[in-house]
Amino acid sequence: MSAHHVTITVNGEPMEREIESRLLLVHFLREELGLTGTHIGCDTTSCGACTVLLNGKPAKSCTVLAVAADGAEVTTVEGLANGELHPIQQAFMECHGLQCGFCTPGMMLTSKALIEENPDPTEAEVRWGISGNLCRCTGYVNIVEAVRQAAAAIRSEAGEEADHA
């Protein structure tokens, strides 16, 4: 197997590794780094359980080669919390936006990117934004509510920060 030297920033921490050319990003995160919050679902990009943020954009890590992330910034669900729950994590908990939790990490990261792009998404925009992430347990009602609640909380935090500036 051919190996490549990569430098990847994962959850804010730069790291260098020698990795196999064919190693998928999901396996790099789970097996090389022990970040098991990124789940493996379908291996075909259909379910979105493996979604991470790659340079701030949702990427299904089951079909991205880890070498393709060389020089990139990767955010996993473990990177959302910074000592306390991220507003998205808090909203998913409060709104019961998860059941088995399998899709939740990918759903949260997709939602984070959506909210960063559109700080006040409508229900329809949330449904469209998360349409690449499948949940087999819920009817999406609570997930959509959680995303909208998180967006409101993030807007509120941003307003408070602006008031203190």
N, C-alpha and C positions, 0 to 999 in steps of 0.2 A: 504494500500500500504506500502511496506517496503521502507525505506529510507536509503541512503548510504551517508556517509561523503566522499567528494572527494576534492582533491587538483589538480587543473588544471591551467597551465600557458597558458593564452590566449593573443596572440599578445604581449608577453613579460611581462605580468602582472600576477603574481601568485594570485590565488583566491581559497577560500575554500567555499564549499556550501554543504547543505544537499539536496539531490535530490532523486526523485523516481527511483526505480530500472529500470523501463521500459522507462525512458525518453530518447529519441533519442538525439544524439549530435546536430543535426540541430535545434531541438526545444530548447535545452539548450542555444545555441548561440543566437537564435532569440528572444526567449521569456524571458529567465532568464537574459540574458546579454544585450539585445537590439541591437545585432549585426545583422542587417537585410540585410547586404550585401550577406550573405549566403542564397541562394534561395532554395525553395522547388519546385521541378519539378515533377518528376514521382513517387517518393517514392519507386522505385525499383532498383536503381543504374544504370538505362539505360541511363539517360540524362546527368548526371554530373553537373547539376546546383548547387548542394549542396556541391561540392568538396571543401575541406579545406586541409591544410597540417597538418598531425598528425605526430609529430616527424619528420618533414621535408618531409614526403611522402604523395602523394595525397590520400585522403580517402573520400569516398562518405558518408557524414555525415547523410544521411537519413536512413542508415542501421547500423550505429555504435551507440551502447548504450553509453550515456554520462559516465556511470560508467567505461566503458572500457578505457576512456581517463584519468582516475585517475592517477596522476603522470606524465602525458604527457604534451607536448607542442603543442598547437594548433595555427595555423596561419590562419586568415581569410583575406578577401580582405581588410578589414579595417586596418589590420596590415602591408600591403605592404608599404603604404606611411609613410614616417617619416619626416613630415613637408613639403615635396614636393613630387611630383609624383614619384613613382618607375619607373625605365626604362621600365618595362613591361606595366605599365599604360600609360606612355607617348607614347610608340610605338603603343599601341592599338588606342589611340586617333589620332595620326598622320597618321596612315595607314588605318584609318576607319575600324578597326578590330572588330567593333561592330555595331549593328543596334538597335535592341530593348533593348539590354543590359542584357537580362535575363540570358543567358549562360555565360556572360563575367566574373563574379567573379570566377566561377569554372574554366573557360578556362585560366584565368590569373594565378591562383594558380597551375594548372597542368603545365603550361608553365614555371613557376618559378622553379618547381622541375626538369623539363626536362633540363632547361638551367644549373642548378646547377650540374646535372649529366653529361651533354654534352654541354660544353660552345659554341660549334660551330656546331649546328645541321644542317644537310642538309634539303632540303624541304621534302624529303621522311621521314626523321627521325622526323621532326616536325609533319607531318601528322600522323605518327604512334603514336607519343607521346601524341597527343591530341585526338586520335581516340575514347576514352571513354567519350568524352564530345561532346554532340550534339548541333549544332547551326541550328535553323530552318529558319534563315533569310538570311544567307550569303552562298556563295559557298566555303567558307573557304580560298579563295585566299588571302584576306586581313588579315585574322587571321594568316595565315602562314607567310605572309610578316611581320606582326607585331612581331611575335615571333622571327623571324630571325633578325629583326632590334633591338629588345631588347637584344638579345644575343650579337650582335656586340657592342651595347652601354655598356653592362656590361663588356665585354672583354676590351673595351677601358678604362672604369673606373678602372678596375683592373690593367691595364698597367700603367695608370697615378699614381695610388697609389704605384705601385712597383717602379716607377721612383722617387717618393718623399721619399721613404724609405731609 
